[in-house]
Amino acid sequence: MNENIKWGAAAVAVVGLSIGAVVYFSGRDKSPPPEATQAVVDTPPPAAAPEEPGIKHPVPAAAQPEALPALNDSDDTAQKALTDLIGKKPFEQMFIPDDLIRHIVVSVDNLPEQKVAEKIRAVRPVPGKFAVQGSEDAPVLDPANYERYKGVVALVTSTDTKQLLAAYTRYYPLFQEAYESLGHPPQYFNDRLVAVIDHLLATPDIKDPIRLVQPGVQYQYADPELEALSAGQKALLRMGNANATQVKAKLRELRAGLLAMPKSAQSAGG
């Protein structure tokens, strides 16, 4: 599958598990990537109002039992926080531990784009190979592909959202510093995270069979509107409607928690 879609899908898990969203659904399949077709759209959230100057969704400053490490020295801390949250084995299977917070931030920031930073990934590939059914002239996505994501979806949906948000709040200054280092507006990471979640929630639902075309080495969605979607939205499509529905439910839960944070508190890193 297209490297952007594969890795972008992974990033959709990063939003969910690492910082507070959900997306290890990517990976570098050894087979060419697919893109899909005919879609029936899940009712998207209302269109976001144009961004206003300043912070829209402040993260309250968390009481720190001990000083946070410098961003460049934060890997051990980030690894422990994620391990405590999801377990040692799932962490080792899913995440690439080096420069973790920076790579998570880049992953989240890239999801609404059609291309992602391929060399800066926070998660490992999804196991298994991409499969296609149908004839050479009329290929369709093999629904067997969806099975590859079920274990990760189960982990994502079972992760305690309150604990996830607590960890995110505690380490938010590191996420904010990493985001500012990217050097482009908007400069408040939590605002970007909420906007990315809204973008993912607007992903259309796809009903099988998902028709593909193969104009070159890689497969593409037969429907040009789907082919024009972002890397993050294609990642959700690729895992199948049943899995994507569960991921979206977790994203909505996460979004609600982010917006319920106290607005009067001093924002961390703001």
N, C-alpha and C positions, 0 to 999 in steps of 0.2 A: 504494500500500500504506500501511498505518498508519504514521504518521511514527515512532512508537516502535519498530516492528519494523525499519523501514528504517534508522534511525539506530543502533538497537541492534545490528543486524547489522554495521554499520560498526565499532561498538565491539568486537565479537568479534574483529575484525582488529587492533584496537589492542592488545588483550591479547596477541596473538601477536607482532606485528611490533615495536611500539614498546617494550613493556616485556618482552615475553616471552610472547606468545601469538598470537592470530591473528584480526583482524577488521575488515576494511574493507567487510564484506558488508552494506551498507545503502545509504543514499543516499536522496535524496528523489525517489522515482519520481514522475513527473507523473501516473501513473495511480493509481486507488484501490488500496489494499494488499490482499493476500490473507492468509488464514489457512487452515490446511489441515485434513485429516481423518484417516481411518483410519491408525493407526500400529502398527508392530511395533517393540517396544522393543529397542534395543541394550543389552546387559547393563550396567547402570550400576555405577560404583564403589561400594564399601561406603559406607553412610551415615556421614557424619562424626560423630565424637563431639562432645558439647556443648563449646563453647569454654570453656577455662579461663582464669583471669586470667593476665596476663603474655604474653610473646612465645612463640609456638609454633614459628615457622619463622624464626629470626634470619638476617639477611643479614650476612655477615662484612664488617667495615670494609675497604675497598679502599685500597691505597696510591695516593695522589693525586699524579701527576706535577706538577700545578699546582692551585692552589686552585679549588674549584668556584665558579661565579658565584652571585649571589643568585638566588633563585627568580624574582623579577620581571624579572631580566635574563638568563634562561637560554635564551631562544628560539634565539639563534645557536648556542649549544652543543648544544642538543637537535637542532636541524636538521642540524648537521654530523654528529652521532653517527648519526642515522638515515640520512643520505645515504651515509656511509661504509659502513653496514651493507647497504643495499638498492640504492643507486645514486641519482643525482640525478634522473633522469627518473621512476622509480617513486615517489620521495618527492614530487615536484611533482604527480604525477597522483593520489596517494592522500591526502596529508596537508594539513591546513590549518595553516600554520606559526605562527599567533599563539597565545601563551599555551599552548604545546604540552603541557608537562608537566602543568599543572593540568587541561587538558582530557582528557588521557589518563587521569589518575587518576579524574576524574569519570566518564568512559566506563566504565572497569572497574568502579567502584563501583555503577553503575546497571544493569549487565547482569542481575543476578538479580531486578530489579524489573520490574513490568509497564509502567511508564512510565519514560522517560529524560528528561534535561534537554536538550530540543530545541535550545536556543540555545547550548549549550556542547558543540560537537562537535569532535573532533580529526581527522576524516577527511572526505573529499569523497564525494559520492554515487556509487554504482555506475552506470556508463553504461547507457543503454538504458531501455526502458519495460517495465513489468509487463504480462504478457500472460495472458489467460484463454481457455480452450477450452470446448467444450460449449455447451449451450443456455442460454437465459436462466433457465430453471427449474432447471437442473442444471449449474452452472458447475464447472469443474475448473481447477486450476493448469496452465498450459501448460509442459511440460518444457523448452521453448525458453528459459525464464527462466534455467535453470541454466547455460547457456552464458555468461551475463554474468559469472559468478564464476570461470570457469576460469583466466583470466590471473592474478587475484589469488591464487587457491589455489596456482597454480604458484609464484608469488613467495614465498608464505608457507612452503610446504613446502621450498623450496630455500634458505631463509635458514639460515645456520649457527647452530645453537642455542648452541654454546659462545661464539661471538662475541656473540650476543644477551645471554646471561647475563653475560658480562664487562662489557658496556656498562651493563646494568641494575645490576650491583653497583657499578660506579664512580659512577654518578649516583644511587644509591639515596637518599642524604640529601635530594635534591630531591623525589623521589617521596614520601618520608616526610613532609616538610614540607607538601607540597601536600595529602596525605591528612589530616594533623592539622588543617589549616585548615578541613576540612569540618565539624568540630565534633561528630562522633558516634562512639560506640564501634563495633567495636574500633578501637584507635588505632594498630595496626601494619599498614602497608600490605601488606607481604609476606604476612602471614597472610590478609588479605582477598583478595589475588591468588590464593593457593592455593585458598581456599574458592570463589572465582568459577570457577576452572578446574574444580573438582570438580562444581560446579553445571552447567557447560556440558557436561561429559562425560556427565551423566545425561540429556541430551536424547534423546528417542526417535527412532528411525529411522522415516521415512515412506516408504511404497511408493506409487507412482503407481497409479491416478489419485488425486490429492489433491482431495477434494471441498470446495467452497466454498459459502458462502451470502452473500447481500448484503441484509442487513436495512435498510441505509441507503445512504449514499454509498460506504462502504468495504466491501470484502470481509472475511469472517471465515472461520475454519476451521469446517467443518460439525461436527466433533467438539468438544464443549464442553470436554473435557479438554485438548485441544491449544490451544483458544482461551484457556484459563486459564494457559498457560505464560508464563514470563518473556520480556521483550524479547530477552534474549540467546539463549534457547533457540529462540524463534521465528525469530531471525536464522539460526541453523544449519539449521532446517527449511527455510527459504525458499530456501536455495542448492541444495537437492537432496541426496539421500542420498550419492551418490558424492563430491561436493565436501565435504560435512560429515564423511564418514569420514576424508578426508585431513586436514582441519582438526583433528579429534579426535586423530588420531595425532600431530600436531605438538604439540597441547596436552599429551598424555601425556608426550612427550619433554621438553617444557618443565617440566612438573610434577616429573618425575624429577630434572632438573637443579636445580630450586629446593630440593628436599628433600635433595639430596646436598651442599648447601653445608655447610662445617664448622660444627658447632654450638658448638664451644668458643671460637670467635673472638668478639671483641667485635662486637656487632651495630651496623651503621651506622644512625645515627639513632634507636637504641633507648634 
